[in-house]
Amino acid sequence: MLIGADGLRSVVREGLPGADAAPPRYAGYSAWRAVLPFQSEALPEGYSCETWGRGRRFGYVPLGRGRVYWFATENTPHALGAAPPSKSALLERFGDWHAPIPALLEATEEGVILHNPIFDRDPAEVWGEGRVTLLGDAVHPTTPNLGQGACQAIEDAVVLARCLAGQAEVEGALRAYEAARRKRTSEITLLSRRFGSMAQASHPLVCRLRDTVMRMTPPRLLQKQLREIVGYQL
């Protein structure tokens, strides 16, 4: 059998009869990311933060052992025309945001900053045929807004292994795996897309409405939604 786990621009996917031949969908924004040694009283253990502006976001997550992961996003009209991963350009955009954002950027070495335009795909109807199937970003690439890209690929692998162990016939096991994963991955992809559209809003009135709704949303409701995503039982 062949398992196509070859990413966003999967060659295996391209060879599947009936598979969506459209290119990946550009989400309308780019992301910069880095991991660095950083310690600050503004980053207590177990605390993370994401700040929304107009068409821009900045978030950071302590990883333990004195390391911090940060990400920044900005609306960019064309994927190929996005700004390069310049530290000075990021400081121009985020240097006046709240602490410790400027300090995080200042402490980051230019060479460790990753820059990527953000893509996803519409949920796929065709995952495989015969003894061929797809896994992870090859079939359901998602925007990073829910932190579920790699997580969904891991879930795929668990379910695929379970189906292969439970059936002697390979093709039947692959179709069972696809049927078990299609609904879950489609929901995550579309939810992440909607979340990103809301978070990347740039019109002042839309941003004001968004921020008001977020302030009025009970924390327990947000926690419930999060548990439904990360507490899913395979």
Secondary structure, 3 states (H helix, E strand, C coil): CEEECCCCCCHHHHCCCCCCCCCCEEEEEEEEEEEEECCCCCCCCCCCEEEECCCEEEEEEEEECCEEEEEEEEECCCHHHCCCCCHHHHHHHHCCCCCCHHHHHHHCCHHHCEEEEEEECCCCCCCEECCEEECHHHCCCCCHHHCCHHHHHHHHHHHHHHHHHHCCCHHHHHHHHHHHHHHHHHHHHHHHHHHHHHHCCCCHHHHHHHHHHHHHCCHHHHHHHHHHHHCCCC
